[in-house]
Amino acid sequence: MGPQTGQSERRGAAERPSATPLMRIAVLSDTHLPGLIRAMDELGPQPADFFSQADLILHSGDLTSPMVLDWLERFAPVLAATGNNDPIEDDRSLPVQTLEYEGWKIGMTHDLVPETRPVAELRSAFADAPLDVLISGHTHLDLLDARDGVVLLNSGSPTFPHHKSVRLGTVGLLILEPDLLRAEIILLGETPGRPNPGKPNQLTVKR
């Protein structure tokens, strides 16, 4: 049996003021909570500040508990890709998610390793659907690239970046307009005595 897919019913800016012609999608992965901490706000106000600016939040897996989705849902609607450490059943999470916003087609799954494979191979995880953005996780390593007309985004981890001990790490951001896509890797901040190993990055795609 092929991978399951989830199709969002949200299409663009239905719940946003018409004066705001863009959509902000916050992306995160590999939170692995609860553990040494129970929620991301134990690392400081930065996670809540970031997610509160989102219209939609996408989590690309390894939650380990739906508590993470509940916490994120305080800020915006949430969808997740089921990770290899996610023995949970939750209507918000599927092995593969396929979405469309502002005319941009997005696919999300937990593991696309190795991410250096040809885009045609990476698309096979999404039944070869014609996608504009592929979102993944699993590695804890932030990655933002564009190849063969497709944006590849791995937001790393906001809690265990680069497999370091718990600290502020990295998240991703997609800003979508009908004719423009902006993607970013963002450092949430610095935990005292525990440097953030992530690297900020950004790119823009025009239709």
C-alpha positions in Angstrom: 0.0 0.0 0.0 1.3 3.4 -0.9 1.8 6.3 1.6 -1.3 7.9 3.0 -1.9 11.5 2.1 -3.8 14.3 3.8 -5.3 17.1 1.9 -6.0 20.3 3.7 -9.3 22.1 3.2 -7.7 25.4 3.9 -7.1 27.4 0.7 -5.3 30.7 1.2 -6.4 33.6 3.3 -10.0 32.7 4.2 -9.6 33.7 7.8 -7.3 36.7 7.3 -8.1 40.3 6.5 -8.3 41.0 2.8 -5.7 43.7 3.2 -3.1 41.0 4.0 -2.3 39.4 0.6 0.1 36.8 1.9 0.1 33.7 4.1 2.7 32.9 6.8 3.4 29.3 7.5 5.6 28.4 10.4 7.5 25.1 10.0 9.2 23.0 12.7 10.3 19.5 13.3 11.8 17.0 15.7 10.7 18.6 19.0 10.9 15.3 20.9 8.7 16.6 23.8 8.0 16.2 26.6 11.4 15.2 27.8 13.9 17.3 29.7 11.4 20.1 29.2 7.6 19.7 28.6 7.0 22.6 26.3 9.0 25.0 24.1 8.1 28.0 26.2 10.4 26.6 28.9 13.2 27.8 26.6 12.0 31.4 26.8 9.5 33.6 25.0 11.0 33.2 21.6 9.1 30.1 20.4 5.7 31.7 21.3 6.7 35.0 19.7 7.5 33.2 16.5 4.5 30.9 16.3 2.1 33.7 17.2 2.8 35.4 13.9 1.7 32.3 11.8 -1.5 31.7 9.9 -0.7 27.9 9.8 1.9 25.7 11.6 3.4 22.6 9.9 5.3 20.1 12.1 7.3 17.6 10.0 7.4 14.8 12.6 9.0 13.3 15.7 6.6 15.0 18.1 6.6 12.0 20.5 3.4 13.4 22.0 0.4 15.3 20.8 1.0 17.7 23.6 3.3 19.6 21.2 0.4 20.0 18.7 -1.9 21.2 21.5 0.7 23.8 22.6 1.1 25.0 19.0 -2.6 25.1 18.4 -2.8 28.0 20.8 -1.3 30.1 18.1 -2.6 28.8 14.7 -4.1 25.7 13.1 -1.6 22.8 13.0 -0.9 19.9 10.7 1.9 17.3 11.2 3.7 14.5 9.4 4.0 11.3 11.5 7.6 10.6 12.4 9.5 7.4 13.3 9.2 8.3 17.0 5.5 9.1 16.9 3.5 6.0 18.1 0.5 8.3 18.4 -2.9 8.5 16.7 -4.0 12.1 16.1 -6.3 13.5 13.4 -3.8 16.3 12.8 -1.0 13.9 11.8 -0.5 11.7 8.7 2.5 10.0 7.2 2.3 12.4 4.3 0.6 15.7 4.0 -0.2 17.5 0.7 -1.5 21.0 0.8 -2.1 24.0 -1.4 -2.1 27.7 -0.4 -2.0 30.8 -2.6 -1.5 28.5 -5.6 1.6 26.9 -4.2 1.6 23.1 -3.7 3.4 21.8 -0.6 4.3 18.2 0.4 5.4 17.3 3.9 6.7 14.0 5.2 9.2 13.2 8.0 12.1 11.5 6.3 13.5 12.3 2.9 17.1 11.1 3.7 19.3 11.5 1.9 18.0 14.9 0.9 20.8 15.2 -1.7 19.0 12.7 -4.0 17.6 13.9 -7.3 14.3 15.8 -6.9 12.5 13.1 -9.0 13.4 10.6 -6.3 12.3 12.8 -3.5 9.0 13.3 -5.2 8.3 9.6 -5.1 7.5 10.0 -1.4 4.5 12.0 -2.6 3.3 9.7 -5.4 5.2 11.9 -7.9 2.8 14.8 -7.3 3.8 18.1 -9.0 4.8 20.0 -5.8 6.5 23.3 -5.4 7.8 22.8 -1.9 9.0 19.6 -0.1 9.2 19.8 3.7 10.9 17.1 5.8 12.7 16.6 9.1 14.4 13.7 10.9 18.0 14.9 10.6 17.8 17.8 13.1 19.9 19.7 10.5 18.5 22.8 9.0 18.4 22.8 5.2 17.0 25.3 2.6 17.7 24.7 -1.1 16.0 25.1 -4.5 16.6 22.5 -7.2 14.8 21.7 -10.4 12.1 24.2 -9.6 11.4 22.8 -6.2 12.1 24.3 -2.8 13.5 21.8 -0.2 13.0 22.8 3.4 14.2 21.0 6.5 13.7 23.3 9.5 16.0 21.4 11.7 14.9 21.3 15.4 13.8 24.1 17.7 14.7 22.1 20.8 17.6 19.7 19.8 19.3 21.4 16.9 22.0 19.4 15.2 21.4 16.7 17.9 22.8 19.0 20.6 21.4 19.0 24.1 18.2 20.9 24.7 18.4 24.6 23.7 16.9 27.1 21.3 17.3 25.9 17.8 15.9 26.5 14.3 12.5 26.9 12.6 11.3 27.5 9.1 9.1 30.1 7.6 7.2 30.2 4.3 5.6 33.4 3.2 3.3 32.8 0.3 1.7 35.2 -2.2 0.1 34.2 -5.5 3.2 35.1 -7.5 5.9 35.0 -4.9 7.3 32.4 -2.4 9.8 33.4 0.3 11.4 30.7 2.5 13.6 31.1 5.5 15.6 29.2 8.1 15.3 31.2 11.3 17.3 31.0 14.5 15.0 31.2 17.5 17.7 32.7 19.7 20.5 31.7 22.0 20.3 29.7 25.2 22.9 30.9 27.7 25.9 28.6 27.5 24.5 26.6 24.7 25.2 28.1 21.3 22.6 27.7 18.5 24.4 25.7 15.8 21.9 26.6 13.1 22.6 28.8 10.1 20.1 31.4 8.9 19.2 31.2 5.3 16.6 32.5 2.9 15.5 32.3 -0.7 12.8 33.7 -3.0 10.9 32.1 -5.9 8.9 34.1 -8.4 6.4 32.6 -10.7 
